[in-house]
Amino acid sequence: MDGKGRFLDNIFVERLWRSSKYQCVYLHAWETGSEAKAGVGKWIDFYNRKRPHSALGGKPPAVVYWLRNEETQTDQQDQRVA
C-alpha cells in the first residue's frame, strides 16, 4: 500500500482477507475467541514465512522483504562511505 488512497491499495488487503478466510477461518471450528486469535496468528505466520508465493518466484514474503532490506542497507552504507 502506498497510502495515496488509490483503488489498488484495497485490492491487496481484500486478497489477503479472502485467502485467510478460505485457507484458515472456514476450515476450523474454534470454541473461543482466544483460540481463533491463536489460529489466525499461526496462519499469518505461515503465510508470511513459509507459504511460497508464485508472484515472488516461489519465495515467502518475509524472505523477499529481508533480502531487499539487506540490499537497501548495503547501498546506503556504500553511499555514506563514498
C-alpha positions in Angstrom: 0.0 0.0 0.0 1.3 3.4 -0.9 -1.1 5.4 1.3 -2.3 7.6 -1.5 -5.9 6.4 -1.4 -5.8 4.7 -4.7 -8.2 1.9 -5.5 -5.3 -0.5 -6.0 -4.4 -0.2 -2.3 -7.5 -2.1 -1.2 -7.1 -5.0 -3.7 -4.1 -6.4 -1.8 -5.9 -6.2 1.5 -9.0 -7.9 0.1 -7.0 -10.7 -1.4 -5.3 -11.3 2.0 -8.6 -11.4 3.8 -10.1 -13.8 1.2 -7.1 -16.1 1.5 -7.3 -16.1 5.3 -11.0 -16.9 5.3 -10.8 -19.8 2.8 -7.5 -21.3 4.0 -7.9 -20.8 7.7 -11.1 -19.5 9.2 -13.7 -21.6 7.3 -11.7 -24.8 8.0 -11.7 -24.6 11.8 -14.4 -24.5 14.4 -12.8 -22.7 17.2 -14.7 -22.6 20.6 -13.4 -19.3 21.9 -12.1 -16.0 20.6 -8.6 -16.7 22.1 -8.4 -20.0 20.1 -9.4 -18.1 16.9 -6.8 -15.4 17.6 -4.1 -18.0 18.1 -5.2 -19.9 15.0 -5.3 -16.9 12.7 -1.9 -15.8 14.2 -0.4 -19.1 13.2 -1.8 -18.8 9.7 -0.5 -15.3 9.2 3.0 -16.5 10.4 2.7 -19.4 7.9 1.6 -17.1 5.1 4.4 -14.6 5.7 7.3 -17.0 6.5 6.7 -20.4 4.9 4.0 -20.3 2.2 5.5 -20.0 -1.3 4.1 -17.2 -3.4 4.1 -17.5 -7.2 4.4 -13.8 -7.7 7.6 -13.8 -5.6 9.3 -16.6 -7.5 8.2 -19.3 -5.1 9.6 -17.5 -2.1 7.7 -16.4 1.1 7.1 -12.7 1.5 9.4 -12.5 4.6 12.4 -13.8 2.7 11.9 -11.4 -0.2 11.4 -8.5 2.3 14.6 -9.2 4.2 16.7 -9.8 1.0 15.5 -6.4 -0.4 16.0 -4.7 3.0 19.6 -6.0 3.2 20.3 -4.8 -0.4 18.9 -1.3 0.5 21.0 -1.1 3.7 24.2 -2.2 1.8 23.6 0.5 -0.8 23.0 3.1 1.8 26.2 2.2 3.6 28.2 2.4 0.4 26.8 5.9 -0.3 27.8 7.0 3.2 31.4 5.8 2.7 31.7 7.4 -0.7 
